[in-house]
């Protein structure tokens, strides 16, 4: 695989989110131009732009989490020693995994409850829009589990390397 293909696979959420955002911007700009030049726009643009924006947000949030780009508050962790920070990181990743996993579960219930609902303009199943929640939070849950395992291994390996004083 070439370096560009590898780069795309490593950051597929960012590229996918960018593609959805590009479609959002493109259809809105086209519709604005059509409205001002021809006094009429396309009737479906708002619905497509909204759906693409929703996908962009949830997939982008997963990509940002994967690359550890979300803002964090480290005020509390500054009071802990290094070992305490590592343990706190394990707890945070565990909680993120549990909370986001629960949101995935709730999103599946939401999709099931609205399985017959269709979008008002394009008349496509609304599941295609709502599924963005499940995918986004599902990816965050997976990445939380990966980070949890990484942090736990780091914690365990650093506890084995602590030297005890020799007599």
Backbone bond lengths (Angstrom), bond angles and torsions (degrees), N, CA, C in turn:
res aa  C-N    CA-C-N  psi(-1)  N-CA   C-N-CA  omega(-1)  CA-C   N-CA-C  phi
1 X - - - 1.448 - - 1.531 108.40 -
2 X 1.308 115.90 137.57 1.468 118.86 -178.97 1.527 110.64 -75.64
3 X 1.324 114.94 170.29 1.467 118.97 -173.99 1.525 112.55 -66.71
4 X 1.349 117.72 -29.43 1.466 119.61 179.38 1.528 111.25 -72.73
5 X 1.316 116.06 -39.93 1.461 120.02 177.31 1.515 111.78 -64.04
6 X 1.322 115.26 -39.74 1.462 119.80 178.13 1.524 110.93 -65.87
7 X 1.332 115.94 -41.03 1.468 120.92 179.50 1.539 110.27 -63.42
8 X 1.329 116.43 -40.44 1.469 120.55 179.04 1.532 110.02 -65.25
9 X 1.331 117.39 -43.58 1.465 119.71 179.30 1.520 112.24 -65.53
10 X 1.325 116.99 -36.20 1.463 120.33 179.21 1.526 112.09 -67.84
11 X 1.321 116.65 -28.56 1.469 121.30 -177.09 1.528 111.31 -125.01
12 X 1.333 116.92 39.49 1.459 118.59 -173.58 1.518 112.85 -61.75
13 X 1.335 118.20 -31.48 1.464 119.57 179.06 1.525 111.17 -65.60
14 X 1.327 116.01 -40.62 1.461 120.02 -178.99 1.525 110.34 -66.45
15 X 1.331 116.32 -43.58 1.460 119.76 179.13 1.532 111.18 -66.84
16 X 1.311 117.18 -41.62 1.464 120.48 179.22 1.527 110.73 -65.65
17 X 1.313 116.52 -43.48 1.459 120.80 177.11 1.529 110.67 -61.54
18 X 1.329 115.62 -42.51 1.468 120.11 177.67 1.513 112.28 -63.29
19 X 1.329 116.84 -36.87 1.467 120.47 178.18 1.532 110.59 -65.80
20 X 1.331 116.57 -44.32 1.469 119.75 177.90 1.533 111.06 -63.77
21 X 1.311 116.60 -40.74 1.463 119.84 178.52 1.529 111.05 -66.52
22 X 1.318 116.89 -36.80 1.469 120.87 177.58 1.521 111.17 -64.01
23 X 1.325 116.40 -42.01 1.469 119.86 177.26 1.524 109.80 -63.02
24 X 1.333 116.62 -42.39 1.461 120.73 178.48 1.517 111.06 -56.96
25 X 1.313 116.19 -51.46 1.466 120.75 -177.92 1.521 110.84 -64.98
26 X 1.328 116.65 -43.20 1.470 120.91 -177.22 1.525 112.19 -62.12
27 X 1.345 117.84 -48.01 1.465 119.00 -177.62 1.523 111.63 -68.86
28 X 1.326 117.36 -32.82 1.466 119.79 177.81 1.530 110.19 -68.53
29 X 1.322 117.22 -43.68 1.476 120.12 178.81 1.520 110.88 -63.42
30 X 1.332 117.05 -43.58 1.470 120.26 178.14 1.518 110.30 -60.50
31 X 1.313 117.04 -42.09 1.458 119.90 -179.17 1.527 111.99 -67.09
32 X 1.334 116.86 -37.65 1.467 119.62 177.40 1.527 110.09 -64.58
33 X 1.317 116.54 -43.80 1.471 120.10 178.71 1.519 110.41 -61.83
34 X 1.327 117.59 -45.08 1.466 120.75 179.11 1.528 111.74 -62.41
35 X 1.314 116.69 -38.07 1.462 120.16 179.60 1.524 111.75 -64.92
36 X 1.326 116.58 -43.07 1.456 119.35 -176.35 1.522 112.96 -80.88
37 X 1.309 118.74 -33.01 1.464 120.59 -178.64 1.522 113.04 -86.73
38 X 1.330 116.81 -36.19 1.460 120.38 -174.38 1.526 113.27 -118.34
39 X 1.313 117.45 9.28 1.465 124.34 178.75 1.529 112.88 53.21
40 X 1.305 116.68 32.46 1.465 120.77 175.53 1.509 110.03 -169.81
41 X 1.315 115.74 137.55 1.458 119.70 -179.32 1.511 111.34 -112.02
42 X 1.292 114.88 -174.56 1.458 121.50 178.17 1.531 109.14 -86.57
43 X 1.295 116.18 135.84 1.464 120.63 -173.02 1.535 113.21 -73.24
44 X 1.305 118.38 -21.14 1.452 122.07 -172.91 1.527 114.00 -96.73
45 X 1.314 118.63 -4.31 1.460 122.06 -171.68 1.529 112.67 -62.62
46 X 1.308 117.61 -43.75 1.463 120.16 -177.03 1.523 111.40 -61.07
47 X 1.311 116.61 -40.78 1.456 120.22 -179.34 1.534 111.72 -69.07
48 X 1.312 117.22 -42.41 1.468 121.03 178.33 1.528 109.87 -66.18
49 X 1.329 117.06 -43.60 1.465 120.94 180.00 1.527 110.78 -62.52
50 X 1.308 117.21 -41.70 1.465 121.10 179.23 1.526 111.23 -64.69
51 X 1.326 117.09 -46.13 1.466 120.79 179.87 1.528 111.04 -63.13
52 X 1.317 117.37 -44.59 1.469 120.43 179.16 1.526 111.23 -65.25
53 X 1.318 116.99 -37.22 1.464 120.00 178.64 1.530 110.67 -66.07
54 X 1.321 116.84 -40.74 1.467 120.90 178.19 1.523 110.04 -61.07
55 X 1.326 117.09 -46.39 1.462 120.56 177.78 1.521 110.72 -62.83
56 X 1.303 117.53 -40.77 1.463 121.73 179.73 1.520 111.12 -60.95
57 X 1.311 117.02 -42.95 1.462 121.18 -178.50 1.526 111.53 -65.43
58 X 1.319 118.03 -49.46 1.461 120.24 -175.00 1.529 112.51 -72.70
59 X 1.317 117.47 -39.24 1.465 119.90 176.90 1.532 109.33 -70.26
60 X 1.322 117.24 -39.22 1.465 121.24 177.89 1.516 112.04 -64.52
61 X 1.322 117.39 -36.74 1.467 120.63 177.09 1.525 110.52 -63.62
62 X 1.327 116.75 -39.21 1.470 119.94 177.63 1.530 110.40 -66.48
63 X 1.324 116.55 -41.25 1.460 119.63 177.84 1.514 112.20 -64.81
64 X 1.315 116.41 -39.60 1.463 119.90 178.29 1.528 110.24 -66.18
65 X 1.317 117.43 -39.34 1.465 120.48 178.57 1.527 110.41 -66.12
66 X 1.320 115.94 -41.86 1.468 120.03 179.97 1.529 111.16 -60.75
67 X 1.315 116.60 -38.67 1.465 121.46 -179.14 1.524 112.46 -91.13
68 X 1.330 116.11 8.19 1.472 123.40 178.69 1.532 111.61 55.02
69 X 1.329 115.16 47.69 1.459 121.26 -178.94 1.522 113.42 -103.33
70 X 1.338 117.81 -0.65 1.457 119.90 177.19 1.524 109.33 -72.46
71 X 1.306 114.55 149.10 1.453 117.76 178.49 1.522 108.97 -69.47
72 X 1.296 115.99 149.23 1.458 119.79 177.05 1.523 108.36 -138.77
73 X 1.293 113.78 157.38 1.461 120.17 179.28 1.526 106.40 -107.78
74 X 1.311 116.37 109.27 1.451 119.71 -176.54 1.520 112.62 -103.25
75 X 1.306 116.96 15.36 1.454 120.68 179.83 1.523 111.02 -60.43
76 X 1.321 116.41 -44.77 1.458 120.59 -177.37 1.528 110.49 -68.81
77 X 1.323 116.83 -41.59 1.457 119.22 -176.29 1.524 112.91 -68.22
78 X 1.308 117.86 -21.19 1.462 120.69 179.29 1.530 111.83 -66.40
79 X 1.332 117.09 -21.06 1.454 121.07 179.55 1.528 112.90 -82.17
80 X 1.337 116.73 -11.30 1.460 121.18 -178.18 1.522 110.56 -95.88
81 X 1.319 116.59 152.04 1.465 118.67 171.23 1.540 109.11 -71.97
82 X 1.305 116.72 171.96 1.478 121.65 -176.45 1.526 111.85 -54.81
83 X 1.291 116.89 -43.91 1.474 121.17 -179.52 1.532 110.90 -63.96
84 X 1.317 116.77 -39.10 1.460 120.93 177.64 1.524 111.60 -66.56
85 X 1.323 117.72 -36.23 1.473 121.80 177.16 1.523 110.98 -64.62
86 X 1.332 115.38 -40.44 1.466 119.18 178.80 1.528 110.43 -63.59
87 X 1.340 116.24 -43.12 1.464 119.80 179.33 1.526 110.84 -66.23
88 X 1.317 116.88 -41.17 1.467 121.36 177.95 1.525 110.94 -62.75
89 X 1.319 116.86 -36.83 1.463 121.12 177.16 1.527 111.07 -62.83
90 X 1.316 116.69 -38.97 1.468 120.63 177.01 1.525 110.24 -63.27
91 X 1.321 116.45 -44.34 1.470 120.67 179.17 1.527 110.39 -62.71
92 X 1.321 117.61 -42.52 1.464 121.16 -178.92 1.524 110.85 -64.32
93 X 1.330 117.06 -44.29 1.470 119.47 179.20 1.520 111.36 -65.44
94 X 1.321 116.77 -36.57 1.464 119.94 176.50 1.529 110.44 -63.52
95 X 1.333 116.24 -47.07 1.468 119.94 179.38 1.529 111.11 -63.01
96 X 1.321 117.18 -40.35 1.474 120.12 177.74 1.525 110.57 -61.94
97 X 1.324 117.02 -40.45 1.452 120.66 178.97 1.526 110.89 -63.88
98 X 1.323 116.47 -45.25 1.466 120.79 -178.27 1.533 110.94 -67.49
99 X 1.320 117.25 -47.31 1.474 120.72 -177.33 1.517 111.13 -65.34
100 X 1.330 116.85 -46.06 1.458 118.96 180.00 1.523 111.96 -69.15
101 X 1.341 117.02 -34.13 1.461 119.78 174.07 1.518 111.57 -62.09
102 X 1.325 115.89 -38.70 1.464 120.02 177.35 1.527 111.03 -66.39
103 X 1.321 116.86 -38.30 1.471 119.94 177.19 1.528 110.18 -64.96
104 X 1.326 117.55 -36.91 1.473 120.45 175.25 1.515 109.65 -60.91
105 X 1.317 116.23 -45.59 1.466 120.67 178.22 1.534 110.98 -59.03
106 X 1.331 116.46 -46.52 1.467 119.97 178.79 1.526 111.69 -64.16
107 X 1.321 117.09 -36.12 1.465 119.29 179.99 1.531 110.99 -68.22
108 X 1.317 116.57 -34.07 1.469 119.43 175.65 1.521 109.91 -65.62
109 X 1.330 117.27 -42.01 1.471 120.33 175.93 1.532 111.00 -61.71
110 X 1.334 115.92 -40.83 1.463 121.06 178.65 1.527 110.88 -62.13
111 X 1.315 116.65 -43.42 1.461 120.77 179.54 1.524 110.19 -64.96
112 X 1.329 116.79 -42.21 1.464 119.84 178.53 1.521 111.63 -63.60
113 X 1.329 117.07 -39.69 1.465 120.73 -179.54 1.525 111.75 -67.80
114 X 1.332 116.29 -28.19 1.465 120.44 -178.33 1.523 112.02 -111.34
115 X 1.320 117.30 27.39 1.463 120.55 -174.04 1.524 113.53 -65.85
116 X 1.297 117.47 -25.21 1.467 119.84 -179.54 1.527 112.94 -92.83
117 X 1.311 116.31 -8.62 1.465 120.59 -177.79 1.523 110.24 -70.01
118 X 1.330 115.18 141.61 1.461 121.15 178.42 1.520 108.98 -124.75
119 X 1.322 115.25 155.92 1.464 119.03 179.73 1.522 108.65 -70.84
120 X 1.331 117.48 146.21 1.462 119.91 -172.29 1.528 114.79 -68.47
121 X 1.303 119.19 -35.92 1.464 120.40 -173.58 1.524 111.99 -93.66
122 X 1.299 117.24 -53.83 1.466 121.19 -176.28 1.523 113.05 -84.31
123 X 1.322 117.50 -14.69 1.455 123.99 178.80 1.534 112.22 57.39
124 X 1.335 115.82 41.08 1.465 120.52 173.15 1.526 107.81 -101.85
125 X 1.316 117.77 156.76 1.466 118.93 179.51 1.536 111.40 -59.10
126 X 1.307 115.86 132.27 1.468 121.26 -178.76 1.518 111.52 -68.11
127 X 1.323 116.82 -12.21 1.456 120.38 178.51 1.524 110.73 -58.68
128 X 1.335 117.38 -31.50 1.465 120.86 -178.42 1.524 111.62 -68.03
129 X 1.298 117.58 -27.47 1.461 121.14 175.82 1.531 109.71 -84.56
130 X 1.326 116.55 -46.03 1.459 121.55 -176.75 1.527 113.01 -67.46
131 X 1.322 116.85 -24.97 1.459 120.85 -178.10 1.527 111.81 -66.08
132 X 1.324 117.63 -17.05 1.466 121.52 177.55 1.526 110.69 -60.95
133 X 1.308 116.93 -35.37 1.469 121.05 178.89 1.528 109.90 -63.18
134 X 1.328 115.92 -47.02 1.458 120.86 -179.32 1.523 111.31 -63.47
135 X 1.312 116.87 -44.42 1.462 120.58 -178.98 1.524 110.75 -65.49
136 X 1.322 116.96 -48.26 1.461 120.83 -178.26 1.518 112.78 -60.99
137 X 1.314 116.30 -52.08 1.464 119.51 -179.51 1.525 111.83 -71.86
138 X 1.329 117.50 -28.30 1.462 120.53 174.79 1.516 111.10 -63.94
139 X 1.327 116.47 -43.98 1.464 120.08 177.20 1.531 111.13 -63.62
140 X 1.322 116.84 -41.90 1.469 119.70 178.35 1.522 110.45 -62.79
141 X 1.331 117.72 -38.30 1.465 121.35 177.37 1.526 110.76 -62.48
142 X 1.322 116.13 -43.83 1.465 120.27 179.11 1.521 110.57 -63.58
143 X 1.330 116.74 -45.47 1.462 119.82 180.00 1.525 111.46 -65.77
144 X 1.332 116.90 -34.23 1.471 120.11 175.96 1.517 110.57 -63.08
145 X 1.325 116.49 -41.50 1.462 120.25 178.44 1.527 110.72 -64.52
146 X 1.322 116.87 -41.43 1.464 120.74 178.29 1.524 110.30 -63.24
147 X 1.332 116.62 -46.38 1.470 120.37 179.05 1.528 111.12 -63.38
148 X 1.335 116.93 -37.47 1.459 121.23 178.26 1.525 110.75 -60.75
149 X 1.323 116.00 -47.07 1.464 119.98 179.22 1.524 110.62 -63.50
150 X 1.331 117.52 -43.09 1.466 120.90 179.16 1.529 111.38 -61.54
151 X 1.323 115.97 -47.08 1.464 119.93 -179.47 1.524 111.47 -65.68
152 X 1.324 117.01 -37.83 1.463 120.54 179.37 1.523 110.55 -65.53
153 X 1.335 116.49 -43.34 1.474 120.23 176.53 1.524 110.90 -61.33
154 X 1.318 116.02 -42.22 1.460 120.13 178.99 1.528 110.79 -63.43
155 X 1.319 114.96 -42.40 1.468 120.48 179.36 1.523 110.71 -62.72
156 X 1.330 115.95 -45.50 1.469 119.82 -179.31 1.524 111.53 -68.30
157 X 1.319 117.64 -39.27 1.461 119.31 -179.32 1.528 111.53 -70.59
158 X 1.332 116.70 -33.66 1.462 118.17 178.74 1.522 111.42 -74.17
159 X 1.335 117.55 -25.31 1.465 119.30 177.37 1.526 110.60 -74.44
160 X 1.333 116.83 -26.63 1.459 120.21 178.45 1.534 112.19 -79.02
161 X 1.333 116.10 -20.50 1.454 118.67 -176.50 1.517 113.28 -93.69
162 X 1.322 117.12 -0.97 1.469 120.29 178.69 1.521 107.41 -71.08
163 X 1.291 114.62 123.02 1.458 119.18 -177.42 1.525 110.00 -84.69
164 X 1.308 114.41 138.54 1.458 119.73 176.13 1.529 107.35 -98.23
165 X 1.310 117.17 146.43 1.453 119.25 -179.54 1.531 110.52 -64.62
166 X 1.313 114.42 139.85 1.475 119.77 -179.75 1.523 109.81 -94.21
167 X 1.326 114.80 145.96 1.478 120.23 -179.65 1.503 111.54 -77.09
